[in-house]
């Protein structure tokens, strides 16, 4: 896991970011993801975020499919389908974003 044809997922080191400003775009175009190092986010906060995400993904599909009134288009649950039977995602937005207003 985390490899594509013997290569590793690209790593973006934020301590060296100004010199790597084009690296995220290339990683997204080729891989669709990248790993970030030296971001300054505590392990405790990341663990809490993962626990919250897991609790949302563990909800019954009926609960996940319920749309909140005035929800941002594209937010909510994207359930597995025939094309992607193992893929499930949740779209989350920052409450301060222009889309939320």
C-alpha positions as CSV (number, residue, x, y, z in Angstrom):
1,X,0.0,0.0,0.0
2,X,1.2,3.5,-0.7
3,X,3.2,2.5,-3.7
4,X,2.6,2.8,-7.4
5,X,4.7,0.6,-9.6
6,X,7.4,0.4,-6.9
7,X,7.3,4.1,-6.1
8,X,6.3,5.8,-2.9
9,X,3.5,8.3,-2.4
10,X,5.0,11.8,-2.8
11,X,6.1,13.6,0.4
12,X,5.8,17.4,0.9
13,X,8.0,18.7,3.7
14,X,6.6,22.1,4.8
15,X,9.9,23.1,6.3
16,X,11.2,23.1,2.8
17,X,7.9,24.1,1.1
18,X,8.8,27.4,-0.6
19,X,11.4,25.5,-2.6
20,X,8.8,22.7,-3.3
21,X,5.9,24.9,-4.3
22,X,5.2,22.9,-7.6
23,X,5.4,19.5,-5.9
24,X,1.8,19.3,-4.6
25,X,0.4,19.9,-8.1
26,X,2.5,17.2,-9.6
27,X,1.7,14.8,-6.8
28,X,-2.1,15.5,-7.3
29,X,-1.9,15.1,-11.1
30,X,0.1,11.9,-10.9
31,X,-1.1,10.3,-7.7
32,X,-4.2,12.2,-6.5
33,X,-2.6,12.6,-3.0
34,X,0.5,13.3,-1.1
35,X,1.9,13.0,2.4
36,X,2.7,16.2,4.4
37,X,5.6,16.3,6.9
38,X,6.4,19.0,9.4
39,X,2.9,20.5,9.3
40,X,2.8,21.4,13.0
41,X,-0.5,19.6,13.7
42,X,-0.2,17.6,16.9
43,X,-0.6,13.8,16.9
44,X,-3.4,14.2,19.4
45,X,-5.4,16.5,17.1
46,X,-4.8,14.2,14.2
47,X,-5.9,11.2,16.2
48,X,-9.1,13.0,17.2
49,X,-9.8,14.0,13.6
50,X,-9.3,10.3,12.5
51,X,-11.7,9.1,15.3
52,X,-14.4,11.6,14.3
53,X,-14.0,10.6,10.6
54,X,-14.2,6.9,11.5
55,X,-17.3,7.5,13.6
56,X,-19.0,9.3,10.6
57,X,-18.0,6.5,8.2
58,X,-19.2,3.9,10.7
59,X,-22.8,5.3,10.7
60,X,-25.5,3.3,8.9
61,X,-25.8,4.3,5.2
62,X,-29.3,5.7,5.8
63,X,-28.0,8.2,8.3
64,X,-25.1,9.2,6.1
65,X,-27.4,9.8,3.1
66,X,-29.6,12.3,5.0
67,X,-29.0,15.8,3.6
68,X,-29.0,18.8,5.8
69,X,-31.2,21.6,4.7
70,X,-29.1,24.3,2.9
71,X,-26.2,21.9,2.6
72,X,-23.3,22.9,0.4
73,X,-23.6,21.1,-3.0
74,X,-21.3,18.1,-3.1
75,X,-21.0,17.8,0.7
76,X,-22.2,14.7,2.5
77,X,-21.7,11.1,1.8
78,X,-20.6,9.6,-1.5
79,X,-21.6,5.9,-1.2
80,X,-19.9,3.0,-2.9
81,X,-21.3,2.2,-6.3
82,X,-20.7,-0.4,-9.1
83,X,-17.7,1.5,-10.5
84,X,-16.1,2.0,-7.1
85,X,-17.5,-0.7,-4.7
86,X,-14.8,-0.1,-2.0
87,X,-14.8,3.7,-2.2
88,X,-16.8,5.8,0.3
89,X,-16.1,9.4,1.1
90,X,-17.5,12.3,3.0
91,X,-17.3,15.9,1.7
92,X,-16.6,18.3,4.5
93,X,-16.2,22.1,4.2
94,X,-14.8,24.8,6.4
95,X,-17.6,26.8,7.9
96,X,-15.7,30.0,7.1
97,X,-15.5,29.2,3.4
98,X,-17.4,31.3,0.8
99,X,-19.4,28.2,-0.2
100,X,-20.9,28.0,3.3
101,X,-22.2,31.6,3.3
